[in-house]
Amino acid sequence: MYVAVKGGEAAIRNAHRLMAHERRGDPEVPEVSAAQIDGQLALAVDRVMTEGSLYDRGLAALAIKQARGDLVEAIFLVRAFRATLPRLGATEPLDTSNMAIRRRVSATFKDLPGGQILGPTFDYTHRLIDGALDGFAPPEPATAAPREEAVPRVTDLLGEEGLIEPSPRDDGSEPGDLTREPLAFPIGRDLRLQALARGDEGFLLALGYSTQRGFARSHPFAGEIRMGEVEVEIFVEELGFAVTLGTITVTECQMVNQFKGAGDAPPQFTRGYGLTFGHCERKAMAMALVDRALRAAELGEDVSAPAQDEEFVIMHSDNVEATGFVEHLKLPHYVDFQSELDLLRRLRAEWDAAALKEAAQ
Amino acid sequence: MTKNETDERRAAMALLAAATARELDSAWTAWPERPAVEDLRKAACGLVMVRGRIGGDGAPFNLGEATVTRAAVRLSTGHIGHAYLLGRAPERARLAAIFDALWQDVSARPRVDTELLAPVRARLAAEAAKAVAEAAATRVEFFTVTRGDNQEAAS
């Protein structure tokens, strides 16, 4: 039987019109602007940029507004926007050791060169809802004379003593790009980090948490978390030199993990790495935990837990793909369902007939 | 161009990329005897893939993209200017390209420096100093707690 699937245009049009009306909320209350979202819901903007995989604050803020605060929907909008623009090239790799640091903490060393800089953080707040926040004018931030000292990465300090594995060397080869080529497992760490960087924060948080609870235990320490501004440079062929495009805010997490040594490798710490656009600290930490867990095979560890299963983690980390497939279940499946229904009716009739025959015997 | 001059132009282009629309616009509006500008490459938005390094210092990986705008112009003086900057900002990119062209004109360079680059440099330095001072105030100063009732145990 052929089932007509045309129709509903007027209903759809009116549904979108209703949605736009609901999005505006109470007309007596002032409308929020994208600039207000950018400034006052800045961490939502950071998350949408990171998982939307596109650094553009104004665009992410507008997407959040359009999506009525549904961040996965906003991420979807940003991903769709990126598909409309041409790619001009790839930047020089960011140099996070040269970051203009606004926050830098280490859970492994109390006293370390550069110090512990808390920056703007929720840490150590009491998590009590502040009923007086509306209309609150915060005081000017405190200032202090900065110290003229370098802020080396904690992993570099451990590396000087050879107590931590070095990062994989840059041999000049181009990193893989999952937006250009389909993934074929197993994949390299470059592609894994790209996928994790745009992966869903909640999914990676749960997987990272699972490794702490004993599913792929890797004894992590937050060696260092740093957040601040880094310069972005791109080599321009026609000029013959690299130009600075501007600066972006990023968050980096260096997870330091226990390792007993295996084969040729001496006992030394191993590493998990997290890097995000903006200030996405929880995401950077979860990413670093999962990056380390996914290195199980490389480090000769048993692969037994979900967080160590590369294909499982990478293929299910993208919330745009996930939401597309889950939410498509809402769309009409009338024909599919009709055929299932017909089959079930036939099976049921056979079953009923058999039961009747058995009862008669 | 000598290496030195390339470095200077790179520094100038970095400042032009960081200049606000207002800074660029007022410098251009106030420019005496503005040369005619021909668009070699009309200002257009695109994407660049931003790369990070595994572990911060290792092999590169693709972190995610960023919006960029680029433009190229030729002035009636014959100088060609380019601009590449983060964000979607065609007007800023076109003006930045114009000032890159003017900067290459040795007779115009001092004026580009004093009227535009110096104020932008000063603004960026002030913003950076403010951010550094605010961060410095959140630096943890550890001290050892000495128990009053057990001086011997404390060391």
Interface residues (C-beta under 8 A of the other chain):
Chain A: M49 T50 S53 L54 Y55 D56 G58 L59 R82 L85 P86 R87 L88 G89 A90 T91 E92 P93 L94 T96 S97 A100 I101 R102 R103 K110 D111 G115 Q116 I117 L118 G119 P120 P141 A142 T143 A144 A145 P146 R147 R153 T155 D156 P166 S167 P168 R169 D170 D171 S173 P175 G176 D177 L178 T179 R189 D190 L191 L193 Q194 A197 R198 E231 V232 I234 V236 E238 L239 G240 F241 A242 V243 T244 L245 G246 T247 I248 V250 E252 Q254 R271 Y273 L275 F277
Chain B: T6 R9 R10 M13 A14 A17 A18 C45 G46 L47 V48 M49 V50 R51 G52 R53 I54 G55 G56 D57 G58 A59 P60 F61 N62 L63 G64 E65 A66 T67 V68 R70 H82 Y84 L85 L86 G87 R88 A128 K130 A131 V132 A133 E134 A135 A136 A137 T138 R139 V140 F142
